[in-house]
C-alpha cells in the first residue's frame, strides 16, 4: 500500500463565465492498493486548503523532499504522521502546461 499527496488549483469563474476568478488550492491524498491481478487508487482525503497554512508536519512529504506541499490543518489525511520511511510518494511539481504527461517525482 502506498500513499500519494498532491496539491492542485482550480479557478472559479465569475458570474458571466469570465476566467478572472479566484484560484482555490486543494489537497488530495490517494491510497494505492496492490491486488494480485490489479491495483486500486482510492481517494482517502480531498479538501480545500489555505495557501498560507501548512497543517500538521507530514514526514512522508518532508522525507521525500516535497516540503512545500500544503496539507490540511486537521488530521484528515492518513499517511505521513510518523517519522519513518514507509511506502509513500509525492508529486514534487506539476505544471499546468500543454504537456500534462510530464510529472516530477
C-alpha positions as CSV (number, residue, x, y, z in Angstrom):
1,X,0.0,0.0,0.0
2,X,1.3,3.4,-1.0
3,X,0.0,6.9,-0.3
4,X,0.4,9.9,-2.6
5,X,-0.2,13.6,-1.6
6,X,-1.0,16.1,-4.3
7,X,-1.9,19.8,-4.4
8,X,-3.7,21.4,-7.3
9,X,-5.6,24.6,-8.0
10,X,-9.0,25.1,-9.6
11,X,-10.2,28.5,-10.7
12,X,-13.7,29.7,-10.0
13,X,-15.4,31.6,-12.8
14,X,-17.1,34.9,-12.4
15,X,-20.9,35.1,-12.9
16,X,-20.5,35.9,-16.6
17,X,-18.2,33.0,-17.3
18,X,-15.0,35.1,-17.4
19,X,-11.7,33.5,-16.4
20,X,-10.8,36.2,-13.9
21,X,-12.0,34.3,-10.8
22,X,-10.1,33.1,-7.7
23,X,-7.6,30.2,-7.6
24,X,-8.6,27.7,-5.0
25,X,-5.9,25.3,-3.6
26,X,-6.8,21.7,-2.9
27,X,-5.1,18.8,-1.1
28,X,-5.7,15.2,-2.2
29,X,-4.4,12.0,-0.6
30,X,-4.6,8.9,-2.8
31,X,-4.0,5.4,-1.5
32,X,-2.7,2.8,-3.9
33,X,-3.6,-0.8,-3.0
34,X,-2.0,-3.6,-5.0
35,X,-4.0,-6.8,-5.5
36,X,-2.9,-10.0,-7.1
37,X,-4.1,-9.1,-10.7
38,X,-4.8,-5.3,-10.5
39,X,-4.3,-2.2,-8.4
40,X,-6.7,0.3,-7.0
41,X,-6.3,4.1,-6.5
42,X,-8.6,5.3,-3.7
43,X,-9.0,9.0,-2.7
44,X,-8.8,8.9,1.1
45,X,-8.8,12.7,1.6
46,X,-9.9,15.6,-0.6
47,X,-10.3,19.2,0.8
48,X,-9.5,22.8,0.1
49,X,-6.5,24.3,1.9
50,X,-5.4,27.8,2.6
51,X,-2.1,28.6,0.8
52,X,-0.8,30.4,4.0
53,X,-1.5,27.4,6.2
54,X,0.6,24.2,6.4
55,X,-1.3,21.9,8.7
56,X,0.5,19.2,10.6
57,X,4.0,18.1,9.7
58,X,3.9,15.4,7.1
59,X,7.0,13.3,7.5
60,X,6.3,11.4,4.2
61,X,6.4,14.6,2.2
62,X,9.3,16.0,4.2
63,X,11.4,12.8,3.9
64,X,10.7,12.8,0.1
65,X,11.8,16.4,-0.4
66,X,8.3,17.9,-1.0
67,X,8.4,20.3,2.0
68,X,6.2,22.9,0.2
69,X,3.3,20.5,-0.1
70,X,0.3,22.2,1.6
71,X,-1.7,19.9,4.0
72,X,-5.0,20.4,5.8
73,X,-4.9,21.9,9.3
74,X,-6.8,19.0,10.8
75,X,-5.8,15.3,10.9
76,X,-8.0,14.5,7.9
77,X,-5.3,12.6,6.0
78,X,-3.9,9.2,7.0
79,X,-0.3,8.9,5.9
80,X,2.9,10.8,6.9
81,X,2.2,11.3,10.6
82,X,5.1,9.1,11.8
83,X,8.7,9.9,11.0
84,X,9.6,6.6,9.4
85,X,10.4,5.7,5.8
86,X,7.4,3.8,4.7
87,X,5.9,3.4,1.2
88,X,4.9,6.9,0.4
89,X,5.1,9.1,-2.7
90,X,4.5,12.8,-3.5
91,X,4.4,14.6,-6.8
92,X,7.1,17.3,-6.3
93,X,6.0,19.5,-9.0
94,X,3.3,19.6,-11.7
95,X,3.0,22.4,-14.2
96,X,-0.4,23.3,-15.8
97,X,1.1,23.2,-19.3
98,X,0.1,21.6,-22.6
99,X,2.2,18.6,-21.7
100,X,0.2,17.1,-18.8
101,X,2.0,13.7,-19.1
102,X,5.2,15.1,-17.5
103,X,5.4,14.7,-13.8
104,X,8.4,15.2,-11.5
105,X,8.7,12.8,-8.6
